[in-house]
Amino acid sequence: MSVLLLAGGHVLDGSMVSAFDIGALGRNFWALTVDGLTYGSIYALVAVGYTLVYGVLRLINFAHSEIFMFGMFGQYATLMLLGFSPSGNAYQQGTLMTIVYLLVAMVGGMAVAGGAAVGLERVAYRPLRRRGAPALVFLITAIGASFVLQEFVHFVLPKLTGGNLGGVNAQQPIRLVQATAQFHFGNATVNNVELVIVASALALAFATDRFINATKFGRGIRAVAQDPVTATLMGVSRERVIMLTFLVGGILAGAAGLLYTLRVPSGILYSGGFILGIKAFAAAVLGGIGNLRGALLGGLLLGVMELYGQALFGTEWRDVVAFVLLILVLMFRPTGILGESLGRARA
């Protein structure tokens, strides 16, 4: 009998890559659910960046997928500076030091992605706001900025780093964690990598929700999202809020970059953020664009449903199922599942 090995190490039977088979879903339900929640957690972190920018600026920042890609390169460069190399062998010098290096790598990815997001806002979007450009110009600029960032990593970054980063060939990720089984749930084996990804994503999503709903800066973001003119009259700096919004979204995308490389050690590439960014945008729309908790819900739901679809229809239909789900939900609920804007969100 043929088998299919998922990224998490779960072995699924060959019926999953053939015709419609509802039995495959039943037999592998818990394994698919665990994998789906893991991928969905990553989608959710990236989706928060889309939803924050849209909530404040009513802008779909399609270049956010490249901010995620910068986060992957940022954590990789950080580990290279610490003396690691992509040898293929996992780091095995104790749990404590592994956690330390994971945190350092995550901070490096956050710093690079956050800086890239702020730079993108200042260079690409701020001049357009000052000139009162229409929404369509912002959208076109976002798409153009996406390609510019890709080509920067493709052509310019290799020259700046002596060929150590970027270029046409993918960088093999540095493995800090060897996936090992922790416990069994149904027919699924949950490993340490999955626990790290889900726990980290939920903790970051919760921290972001608290930041938006329970801090002075968060109140400023919600005020600008609800009524930018009144917020400015009340003393809120709109430009500072916008910069902070891009920074927070970039930081979360940088964290997602590290988590993604833990999950899918298939190479870090200049175009590696495109498909995941589109899925994260779909997750933000699915949960309710402009809603932080909706982004989390949409990401988790999208991750689970696309793997259920893979079981039913075959591996090649995985991405199709994700976007069909989005269309079906929006047909009946155009504002998304939660459908509440950032400006009206409450703790």
NORZI-V117045 format. One record per pair of residues at least 4 apart in sequence whose C-alpha atoms are under 8 Angstrom apart, sorted by the first residue. I is the first residue (numbers start at 1). J is the second residue. Records with the same first field share a line. If there is no record, write none. Layout:
I: J ; J
//
This chain:
1: 13 ; 14
2: 13 ; 14
3: 11 ; 12 ; 13 ; 14
4: 11 ; 12 ; 13 ; 14 ; 16 ; 17
5: 9 ; 10 ; 11 ; 12
6: 10 ; 11 ; 12
7: 263 ; 264
8: 35 ; 191 ; 194 ; 263
10: 31 ; 188 ; 189
12: 16 ; 28
13: 24
14: 18
15: 19 ; 21 ; 24 ; 311 ; 314
16: 21 ; 24 ; 310 ; 311 ; 312 ; 313 ; 314 ; 315
17: 310 ; 311 ; 313 ; 314 ; 315 ; 316
18: 313 ; 314
19: 312 ; 313 ; 314
20: 312 ; 313 ; 314
21: 25 ; 311 ; 312 ; 313
22: 26 ; 311 ; 312
23: 27
24: 28 ; 29 ; 311 ; 312
25: 29 ; 32 ; 308 ; 311 ; 312
28: 32 ; 187 ; 188
29: 33 ; 187 ; 308
30: 34 ; 185 ; 186 ; 187 ; 188
31: 35 ; 186 ; 187 ; 188 ; 189
32: 36 ; 188 ; 304 ; 307 ; 308
33: 37 ; 304 ; 307 ; 308
34: 38 ; 188 ; 190 ; 194 ; 304
35: 39 ; 194 ; 303 ; 304 ; 307
36: 40 ; 300 ; 302 ; 303 ; 304 ; 305 ; 306 ; 307
37: 41 ; 198 ; 300 ; 301 ; 303 ; 304
38: 42 ; 194 ; 197 ; 198 ; 300 ; 303
39: 43 ; 300 ; 303 ; 304
40: 44 ; 299 ; 300 ; 301 ; 302 ; 303 ; 304
41: 45 ; 197 ; 198 ; 201 ; 202 ; 296 ; 299 ; 300 ; 303
42: 46 ; 197 ; 201 ; 256 ; 259 ; 260 ; 299
43: 47 ; 256 ; 276 ; 277 ; 279 ; 280 ; 283 ; 299 ; 300 ; 303
44: 48 ; 201 ; 280 ; 283 ; 284 ; 295 ; 296 ; 297 ; 298 ; 299 ; 300
45: 49 ; 201 ; 204 ; 205 ; 252 ; 253 ; 255 ; 256 ; 295 ; 296
46: 50 ; 64 ; 65 ; 68 ; 249 ; 252 ; 253 ; 256 ; 277 ; 280 ; 281
47: 51 ; 277 ; 280 ; 281 ; 283 ; 284 ; 295 ; 296 ; 299
48: 52 ; 249 ; 252 ; 284 ; 292 ; 295 ; 296
49: 53 ; 64 ; 246 ; 248 ; 249 ; 250 ; 252 ; 253
50: 54 ; 60 ; 61 ; 64 ; 249 ; 280 ; 281 ; 284 ; 289 ; 290
51: 55 ; 284 ; 289 ; 290 ; 291 ; 292 ; 295
52: 56 ; 245 ; 246 ; 249 ; 290 ; 291 ; 292 ; 342
53: 57 ; 58 ; 59 ; 60 ; 61 ; 242 ; 245 ; 246 ; 249 ; 290
54: 58 ; 59 ; 60 ; 61 ; 289 ; 290
55: 59 ; 225 ; 289 ; 290 ; 291 ; 341 ; 342 ; 343
56: 221 ; 222 ; 224 ; 225 ; 226 ; 242 ; 245 ; 342 ; 343
57: 225 ; 242
59: 135 ; 138 ; 139
60: 139 ; 142
61: 139 ; 142 ; 143
62: 139 ; 142 ; 143 ; 146 ; 277
63: 67 ; 142 ; 143 ; 145 ; 146 ; 147 ; 149
64: 68 ; 117 ; 146 ; 250 ; 277
65: 69 ; 146 ; 273 ; 274 ; 276 ; 277 ; 278
66: 70 ; 146 ; 149 ; 150 ; 271 ; 273 ; 274 ; 277
67: 71 ; 113 ; 114 ; 116 ; 117 ; 250 ; 253 ; 254
68: 72 ; 113 ; 250 ; 253 ; 254 ; 256 ; 257 ; 273 ; 277
69: 73 ; 257 ; 268 ; 269 ; 270 ; 271 ; 272 ; 273
70: 74 ; 109 ; 112 ; 113 ; 116 ; 254 ; 257
71: 75 ; 108 ; 109 ; 110 ; 112 ; 113 ; 253 ; 254 ; 255 ; 256 ; 257 ; 258
72: 76 ; 109 ; 254 ; 257 ; 258 ; 260 ; 261 ; 268
73: 77 ; 109 ; 165 ; 268
74: 78 ; 105 ; 108 ; 109 ; 110 ; 111 ; 112 ; 113 ; 254
75: 79 ; 105 ; 106 ; 107 ; 108 ; 109 ; 110 ; 254 ; 257 ; 258
76: 80 ; 105 ; 109 ; 173 ; 174
77: 81 ; 108 ; 165
78: 82 ; 104 ; 105 ; 108 ; 109
79: 83 ; 84 ; 85 ; 101 ; 105 ; 174
80: 84 ; 85
84: 174
85: 174
86: 172 ; 173 ; 174 ; 175
87: 174
88: 174 ; 175
89: 175
90: 174 ; 175 ; 176 ; 177 ; 178
91: 98 ; 175 ; 176 ; 177 ; 178
92: 98 ; 176 ; 177
93: 97 ; 98
94: 98
95: 99
96: 100
97: 101
98: 102 ; 176 ; 177
99: 103
100: 104
101: 105 ; 176
102: 106 ; 176
103: 107
104: 108
105: 109 ; 258
106: 110 ; 254 ; 255 ; 258
107: 111 ; 255
108: 112
109: 113 ; 251 ; 254 ; 255 ; 257 ; 258
110: 114 ; 250 ; 251 ; 252 ; 253 ; 254 ; 255
111: 115 ; 251 ; 254
112: 116 ; 254
113: 117 ; 250 ; 251 ; 253 ; 254
114: 118 ; 246 ; 247 ; 248 ; 249 ; 250 ; 251 ; 254
115: 119 ; 247 ; 250
116: 120 ; 250
117: 121 ; 246 ; 247 ; 249 ; 250
118: 122 ; 243 ; 246 ; 247 ; 250
119: 123
120: 124 ; 125 ; 145
121: 125 ; 126 ; 243 ; 246
122: 126 ; 127
123: 127
124: 128 ; 141 ; 142 ; 145
125: 129 ; 138 ; 141
126: 130
127: 131
128: 132 ; 133 ; 138
129: 133
133: 137 ; 138
134: 138
135: 139
136: 140
137: 141
138: 142
139: 143
140: 144
141: 145
142: 146
143: 147
144: 148
145: 149
146: 150
147: 151
148: 152
149: 153
150: 154 ; 270 ; 271
151: 155 ; 156 ; 270
152: 156 ; 157
153: 157 ; 158 ; 165 ; 166 ; 167 ; 270
154: 158 ; 166 ; 167 ; 168 ; 270
155: 159 ; 166 ; 167
156: 160
157: 161 ; 163 ; 165 ; 166 ; 167
158: 162 ; 163 ; 164 ; 165 ; 166 ; 167
159: 163
161: 165
163: 167
165: 171
166: 170 ; 171 ; 269 ; 270
167: 269 ; 270
168: 269 ; 270
169: 269
170: 267 ; 268 ; 269 ; 270
171: 267 ; 268 ; 269
172: 265 ; 266 ; 267 ; 268
173: 261 ; 265 ; 266 ; 267 ; 268
175: 262 ; 265
176: 262
177: 193 ; 262
178: 193
179: 191 ; 192 ; 193
180: 191 ; 192 ; 193
181: 189 ; 190 ; 191 ; 192
182: 189 ; 190 ; 191 ; 192
183: 189 ; 190 ; 191
184: 188 ; 189 ; 190
185: 189 ; 190
190: 194 ; 195
191: 195
192: 196
193: 197 ; 262 ; 263
194: 198 ; 263
195: 199
196: 200
197: 201 ; 259 ; 263
198: 202
199: 203
200: 204
201: 205 ; 256
202: 206
203: 207
204: 208 ; 252
205: 209 ; 296
206: 210
207: 211
208: 212
209: 213 ; 292 ; 293 ; 347
210: 214 ; 215 ; 347
211: 215 ; 217 ; 218
212: 217 ; 218 ; 219 ; 221 ; 222
213: 218 ; 219 ; 345 ; 346 ; 347
214: 218 ; 219 ; 347
215: 219
216: 220
217: 221 ; 241
218: 222
219: 223
220: 224 ; 231 ; 236 ; 241
221: 225 ; 241 ; 242 ; 245 ; 343
222: 226 ; 342 ; 343 ; 344 ; 345
223: 227 ; 228 ; 231 ; 343
224: 228 ; 229 ; 231 ; 232 ; 236 ; 238 ; 241 ; 343
225: 342 ; 343
226: 342 ; 343 ; 344
227: 231 ; 343
228: 232 ; 238
229: 233
230: 234
231: 235 ; 236 ; 237 ; 238
232: 236 ; 237 ; 238
236: 241
237: 241
238: 242
239: 243
240: 244
241: 245
242: 246
243: 247
244: 248
245: 249
246: 250
247: 251
248: 252
249: 253
250: 254
251: 255
252: 256
253: 257
254: 258
255: 259
256: 260
257: 261
258: 262
259: 263
260: 264
261: 265 ; 266 ; 267 ; 268
268: 272
272: 276
273: 277
274: 278
275: 279
276: 280
277: 281
278: 282
279: 283 ; 322 ; 323
280: 284 ; 299
281: 285
282: 286 ; 298 ; 323 ; 326
283: 287 ; 295 ; 297 ; 298 ; 299 ; 301 ; 302 ; 326
284: 288 ; 289 ; 290 ; 291 ; 294 ; 295 ; 296 ; 298 ; 299
285: 289 ; 295 ; 298 ; 326 ; 335 ; 336
286: 294 ; 295 ; 298 ; 326 ; 329 ; 330 ; 336 ; 337
287: 291 ; 293 ; 294 ; 295 ; 296 ; 297 ; 298 ; 299 ; 336 ; 337 ; 338 ; 339
288: 294 ; 295 ; 298 ; 335 ; 336 ; 337 ; 338 ; 339 ; 340 ; 341
289: 294 ; 295 ; 335 ; 336 ; 339 ; 340 ; 341
290: 294 ; 340 ; 341 ; 342
291: 295 ; 338 ; 339 ; 340 ; 341 ; 342 ; 345
292: 296 ; 342
293: 297
294: 298 ; 336 ; 337 ; 338 ; 339
295: 299
296: 300
297: 301
298: 302 ; 337
299: 303
300: 304
301: 305
302: 306 ; 322 ; 325
303: 307 ; 322
304: 308
305: 309 ; 321 ; 322 ; 325
306: 310 ; 318 ; 319 ; 321 ; 322
307: 311 ; 318
308: 312
309: 313 ; 314 ; 317 ; 318 ; 321 ; 322
310: 314 ; 315 ; 316 ; 317 ; 318 ; 321
311: 315
313: 317 ; 318
314: 318
317: 321
318: 322
319: 323
320: 324
321: 325
322: 326
323: 327
324: 328
325: 329
326: 330
327: 331
328: 332
329: 333 ; 334 ; 336 ; 337
330: 334 ; 335 ; 336
333: 337
335: 339 ; 340
340: 344 ; 345
341: 345
//
